[in-house]
Structure formats: C-alpha cells, structure tokens
Amino acid sequence: MAKDLFTEDQKTEIINAIKEAELNTSGEIRVHIEKSCPEDVMDRAAYIFEKLKMHKTELRNGVLFYLAVKDRKFAILGDAGINAKVPKGFWDEIKELMLTSFREGDFAGGLTQGVLRSGEQLKTHFPYQKDDVNELNDDISFG
C-alpha cells in the first residue's frame, strides 16, 4: 500500500513542510502518493487534482505534488492562478531540485524541499491574508 512507503516520521516531515509553506501564503499545497501510475503522469496528476477539489480554491492557487514511487514518476501541477504568476520554467527548477533527492532514494526529503520552495513562490504572488482560511486539508493523500 502507498501509505506504507513512508515512515510516520517522514509523513510528519512532509506535512510539516506543507504547514510551513502555507504559513505566509493564501496558496494551498497538497501531496498525493501512489505506489504506481497507470497512465501518463500529467493526466493522472490532473485527475487527482480534480478529485481532491484543488481547482475550487478562491484564487485558483493550489499546487499538487504527485508521486508514484514504484513507477518512479512524479509531477507538480499548479492551478491557473499560480501558473499565471510564476516565472517560466519554475516548476522544472523545483522538479530538478527534487530529483536530486529522489535519485538518492530520499523521497520524503525531495518532497519536503519541493513543497518549501513552492511555498516561497506562493508567498511572493499570494501573500497571507489576515482572513485567510486553510481551504484544503494539509494531510498527505494516498492512492
């Protein structure tokens, strides 16, 4: 099962990164982990994005980190609001950063780094509002 691919400490590390990344932004970040990806990774990530209702955020500023561990596939999918603001190639930079950790077998560390880096970008374009509501659950979802 996908839940068993990470220790409790690793899950906590990833969730804490999500909470930290969201502290200074109205943006929303989710992490979804599956054992394998049965189709094109971007198609699967888009399906999960919709299933998690990430397209329903007020400012369309959700970011999904999708990882299929066994198949060694991953994707970062930003909603329309964030994609309109981040610089060209931004997600590729984060993917490269994450790949360095993934190649060493450190999936939790790679996800944590990617989440924190995207949080920095979200903070720039979608600063925290005093009436901000956490629109999406911070827990990791598993397929």
Secondary structure, DSSP 8 states (H G I E B T S, - for coil): -GGGGS-HHHHHHHHHHHHHHHTTBS-EEEEEEES--SS-HHHHHHHHHHHTTGGGSTTS-EEEEEEETTTTEEEEEE-HHHHTTS-TTHHHHHHHHHHHHHHTT-HHHHHHHHHHHHHHHHHHHSB--TT----S--S-EE-
